[in-house]
Structure formats: C-alpha cells, structure tokens
Amino acid sequence: MNNPPGLETARLRLRPLAGSDTEAIVELFADPALSAHFAVPLTEPDLVREMVGRRLAYDGPAGMGHWAIERDGEVIGLAHLRPSAELPGEVPEIGYYLARAYGGQGLATEAASALLDHGLVGLGLSSVWALIGESNVASLNLVRRLGFLDVGGGDHYGSGPHRVLVALPSDHGRAHHIELWVPDLARAEESWGWLLGALGWREFQRWPAGVSWKHGATYLVVERSPALSGEKHERTAPGLNHLALHVDTRDRVKDLASEALEHGWSAMFADKYPYAGGDQHYAAYLENTDGFEVELVALPGSDVTRLG
C-alpha cells in the first residue's frame, strides 16, 4: 500500500499519491515533454492510468513510495523514492516530474531536495540514487546541485544511455562524540570496549585516564575524570538514561545479548525480551556493572531486508 509520510516545503506539499489523483496525473502527462525521455511516451490516458495504478500498489519498505506534488492545492507533479528496479540491490531511487508551467521557479529542486532529505535524514538511508537520461540536461544539473555524484552510466529503462548518480549522507548535525565518565576505567573497557568492538567500532584514542572508540565520524569516550563527583552512574536521575545502537540483524542482536553476559553486562527486562520497547521494536536492553544502560536495536526490516 502506498502510504509514505507527507512532506512540506516553503512552497510545496508532497502527500501520498492517491487514486483520486489519477485524472490530474493524466492531465500532467498529456504534455509530451513530461515523458519525452521515456522509452514509451505516456501521453495516452490509459497508459498513465496504468502507471498510477502500479504506483498505488507499491508494497516496498515503509517510509518510501510515491507522492503527488501540490502547490496551493493543485497537483503539479509526481515524485517517488522507492527501491530501484534497475540498479543492483534494490537501492533507493529518486524520481520527480513537474508540469512545465511551473518550471524555472526552482520548484523541482525544492521537491527533490525534500525527498532527498527525507531519505537520508528522515529514514537514515545509507544512499539515494538517481538514473537520469543523458539527454535530460536540466535534470542532471538539478541533481548535481543537490550534491549527487556521477558514478557511471549505462542503458536503463529501455530508453538509452543514463547517468548513474548517488547522494550520500552528510555529517552535518550528526553526533561528533559522546563522553561517559566512569568510576573504573578497566571495567568500562571490559564492557564498552567489547561491545563497541563487536559492533564495528575501532579504538581511536588512549590516554592515562581514558580511551575512545570511533565509528564513522562519531567517537565514544570513557574516562575516569579527576573531576568525577560520584562512584556509580544513576540512569534514573537527570542526565543520560541510556545509549541505543543499531545492530544489522535480529540474529546478531540475539547473539550479542547472549555474549554480553560474559563481558560485564546483565540483561534488563528479560521477561519482555525482545519486544520490551514495543511489538515492532526488536531490541535487547543491557546494563553494566557501573549502571550504564545500552539498547541494541535491530535495523527496521532486518528480518527481511535493510532500507539502505
């Protein structure tokens, strides 16, 4: 079922495409320019209706799908962010179509930017891809302005040579580092060092009072600071309650929860494991000797496939 979240920009509303939009989309594609780069032009109303029907039948990952683009209540375009049928691995692919009457105002860029932000930030996708015909210079220029990188080319969608472009997440706004003050550095290394290492973090820095591990642009510090004012972390007091970390699969969550018992961690909410956080939230909750809690969360859909 096509049910992505609605998106708002300064001038546009992107809302889930609905059956009631069909005739408005037929009218959009009556302009031959809108499908000029397709293998088969969509100027025939029945072909457009079939295309809309396929989009409404979308059953891919949650948060992705097909949108109608509105300005002041009028449907002026169509957009999608969904698994690619052309590129390997069903990577997320973006697409957009805007009525020519609204061209030259930056509206296509505004809509595409909103979709890209939704994918990379809202959904946390590891990449968003675009396939654009080499003759579609305007669209190529648009995605390059948004930061897409040209990584190759090939024949796609039965309509000749396309450029393959990808956008990657920015570090802007991401956590730079997290610092935990601990009462005993050796104990912290035993529990945190093992867990972070098992999750792919690598030792980053070491000094007499502390050590850090890094994953991508973010690092985590444990330190026995000389300014420490207590000997045990109290997670129910104001301050840090717990850290939650992604795990790639449910099986890996299960393995880590079991292995953690040998590395200074104990299980929390065992009677509700693995759904203590809710029926759709597969996670293990652990607490170490010093009272720090960590939540190991299986990636959404990891029992079937990843989003990104």
C-alpha positions in Angstrom: 0.0 0.0 0.0 1.4 3.4 -1.0 1.5 5.4 2.3 4.6 7.5 2.7 4.6 10.4 5.1 3.6 13.8 3.9 6.4 16.4 3.3 6.1 20.2 3.5 8.4 22.7 1.9 8.2 26.5 1.7 6.0 26.4 -1.3 5.0 22.8 -1.9 3.2 19.9 -0.2 4.2 16.4 -1.1 1.5 14.0 0.0 0.9 10.3 -0.6 -0.3 9.6 -4.2 -4.0 8.6 -4.1 -6.4 7.1 -6.5 -8.3 10.4 -6.6 -5.2 11.9 -8.2 -5.4 9.8 -11.3 -7.0 12.2 -13.6 -4.8 15.1 -12.5 -1.8 12.9 -13.4 -3.3 12.0 -16.7 -3.6 15.8 -17.4 0.0 16.4 -16.4 1.3 13.7 -18.8 -0.8 15.0 -21.7 2.1 17.3 -22.2 4.5 15.2 -24.3 7.5 17.0 -22.7 6.9 15.3 -19.4 7.6 11.8 -20.8 10.0 12.9 -23.6 12.8 10.8 -22.1 10.7 7.6 -21.6 11.0 4.6 -23.8 7.3 4.8 -24.4 5.7 8.3 -24.1 2.9 8.5 -21.6 0.6 10.8 -23.5 -2.1 8.1 -23.8 -4.5 8.4 -20.8 -4.9 4.7 -20.3 -1.1 4.3 -20.1 -1.0 7.0 -17.5 -3.8 5.3 -15.5 -1.9 2.0 -15.6 1.3 3.8 -14.4 -0.6 5.4 -11.5 -2.1 2.0 -10.6 1.3 0.5 -10.4 2.4 3.3 -8.1 -0.6 2.9 -5.8 0.1 -0.8 -5.5 3.6 0.0 -4.0 4.4 -2.5 -1.2 8.1 -1.7 -0.5 9.8 -0.5 2.6 7.9 1.8 5.0 8.5 5.5 4.6 9.2 5.2 0.9 6.7 5.2 -2.0 5.1 7.7 -4.3 3.9 11.3 -3.8 1.7 13.9 -5.5 3.3 17.3 -5.6 0.9 20.1 -4.8 1.1 23.9 -4.9 -1.8 25.8 -3.4 -3.9 22.7 -3.5 -3.3 21.9 -7.2 -1.4 18.8 -8.3 1.5 20.0 -10.3 3.8 17.0 -10.2 4.6 13.4 -9.2 7.6 12.1 -7.3 8.9 8.8 -5.9 11.6 7.4 -3.6 11.5 3.6 -3.8 13.7 0.5 -4.4 15.2 0.6 -7.8 14.1 -1.9 -10.3 17.2 -1.2 -12.5 20.1 -1.0 -10.1 21.5 -3.9 -8.1 20.4 -4.5 -4.5 17.1 -2.6 -4.8 18.9 0.6 -3.7 16.6 3.6 -3.0 16.0 5.6 -6.2 14.5 9.1 -6.5 12.4 10.4 -9.4 10.3 13.5 -10.0 8.1 15.1 -12.7 6.8 18.7 -12.7 4.4 20.4 -15.0 6.2 22.7 -17.5 4.0 25.6 -16.5 5.8 25.6 -13.1 9.3 25.3 -14.5 12.0 27.8 -14.0 10.9 28.7 -10.4 13.1 26.2 -8.5 10.1 24.0 -7.6 11.5 20.8 -9.0 14.7 21.4 -6.9 12.6 22.1 -3.9 10.6 18.9 -4.2 13.7 16.8 -5.0 15.5 18.3 -2.0 12.7 17.4 0.3 12.7 13.8 -0.9 16.4 13.6 -0.6 16.4 14.9 3.0 13.6 12.6 3.9 15.6 9.6 2.6 19.0 10.4 4.0 17.9 12.1 7.3 14.3 11.0 8.0 14.8 7.4 7.0 18.5 7.2 7.7 19.2 5.6 4.3 22.9 5.0 3.5 22.4 6.4 0.0 19.9 7.7 -2.5 20.3 7.0 -6.2 19.1 8.7 -9.4 19.0 7.3 -13.0 18.8 10.2 -15.5 18.9 10.1 -19.3 22.0 11.7 -20.7 19.8 13.9 -22.9 17.9 15.2 -19.9 20.4 18.0 -19.1 18.1 20.0 -16.9 17.5 17.1 -14.5 21.2 16.2 -14.5 22.0 19.8 -13.5 19.4 19.7 -10.8 20.7 16.6 -9.0 24.2 17.8 -9.3 23.2 21.0 -7.5 21.8 18.8 -4.7 25.1 17.1 -4.3 24.6 13.9 -6.3 27.8 12.3 -7.5 28.1 10.8 -11.0 29.4 7.3 -10.6 28.9 5.8 -14.0 26.5 5.2 -16.8 24.5 2.5 -18.7 21.4 1.8 -20.7 18.3 1.8 -18.4 14.5 1.7 -18.6 14.7 0.8 -22.3 15.3 4.4 -23.2 19.1 4.5 -23.9 22.1 5.9 -22.0 21.6 7.1 -18.5 23.9 8.6 -15.9 24.0 6.8 -12.6 24.2 9.2 -9.7 24.3 8.8 -5.9 23.8 11.1 -2.9 25.4 10.2 0.4 24.6 11.4 4.0 26.3 14.5 5.3 28.0 14.6 8.7 26.2 17.9 9.4 24.1 17.6 12.6 25.4 14.1 13.5 26.9 13.4 16.8 30.5 14.4 17.0 31.3 12.4 20.1 29.7 11.0 23.3 31.6 11.2 26.6 30.9 8.9 29.5 32.6 9.5 32.9 33.1 6.2 34.6 34.2 5.1 38.1 36.5 2.4 36.9 38.3 2.6 33.6 39.3 -1.1 33.5 35.6 -2.2 34.0 34.5 0.3 31.4 37.0 -1.1 28.9 35.8 -4.6 29.6 32.1 -3.9 28.9 32.2 -0.9 26.5 35.3 -2.0 24.7 34.0 -5.5 24.0 30.5 -4.3 22.9 31.7 -1.4 20.7 34.3 -3.7 19.1 31.6 -6.3 18.3 29.6 -3.5 16.6 32.5 -2.4 14.4 33.8 0.5 16.4 37.6 0.8 16.4 39.9 2.2 19.2 40.6 5.8 18.4 42.5 7.5 21.2 44.0 6.4 24.5 45.4 8.4 27.5 46.0 7.6 31.2 42.5 8.4 32.3 40.5 7.3 29.3 40.0 5.6 25.9 37.8 6.2 22.9 36.4 4.2 20.0 35.3 5.6 16.7 32.6 4.6 14.1 32.5 6.7 11.1 32.5 10.4 12.1 31.4 9.7 15.7 33.5 8.6 18.6 32.6 7.5 22.2 34.8 8.3 25.2 35.0 6.5 28.5 37.1 8.5 31.1 37.9 8.3 34.8 37.9 12.1 35.1 39.6 13.8 38.1 36.5 15.9 38.3 34.2 12.9 38.8 31.8 13.5 41.7 30.4 10.0 42.2 31.2 6.4 42.0 28.1 5.0 40.2 26.0 6.1 37.3 22.3 6.6 38.1 20.4 6.2 34.9 17.1 7.2 36.5 18.5 10.6 37.7 18.5 13.7 35.4 21.1 13.1 32.6 21.9 10.2 30.4 19.4 7.3 30.7 20.8 5.0 28.0 22.5 4.7 24.6 20.8 2.9 21.8 22.9 1.4 19.0 21.8 -0.1 15.7 22.5 -3.8 15.0 22.3 -5.2 11.5 20.1 -8.2 12.1 17.8 -9.7 14.7 20.1 -12.8 14.9 23.0 -10.6 15.7 21.0 -8.8 18.5 20.3 -12.3 20.0 24.0 -13.3 19.8 25.3 -10.1 21.3 22.7 -10.2 24.1 24.0 -13.7 25.0 27.7 -12.9 24.6 27.4 -9.7 26.6 26.8 -11.6 29.8 30.4 -12.7 29.7 31.7 -9.1 29.3 30.3 -7.2 32.3 26.7 -6.8 31.1 23.5 -8.1 32.5 20.1 -8.4 30.8 17.3 -6.0 31.6 13.6 -6.6 31.0 14.3 -10.2 30.3 10.6 -11.2 30.7 9.7 -8.9 27.8 12.7 -9.6 25.5 13.0 -8.9 22.6 9.9 -6.6 22.5 10.3 -4.6 25.7 10.2 -1.5 23.5 7.1 -2.5 21.7 5.7 -5.1 19.3 7.5 -3.7 16.3 10.8 -2.9 18.1 13.2 -5.8 18.3 15.9 -4.9 20.9 18.0 -6.1 23.8 18.5 -4.0 26.9 21.7 -4.4 28.9 23.2 -2.8 32.0 26.8 -2.9 33.0 28.3 -3.1 36.5 28.6 0.7 36.7 24.9 1.2 36.0 25.1 2.3 32.3 22.3 1.0 30.1 22.6 0.2 26.4 19.9 -0.8 23.9 20.8 -2.9 20.9 18.2 -2.3 18.2 17.7 -4.5 15.1 17.5 -2.4 12.0 14.0 -1.9 10.7 13.0 -4.9 8.5 16.3 -6.6 9.2 14.5 -10.0 9.4 13.9 -9.5 5.6 15.9 -6.7 4.1 17.6 -3.4 5.0 16.4 0.0 4.0 19.7 1.3 3.0 
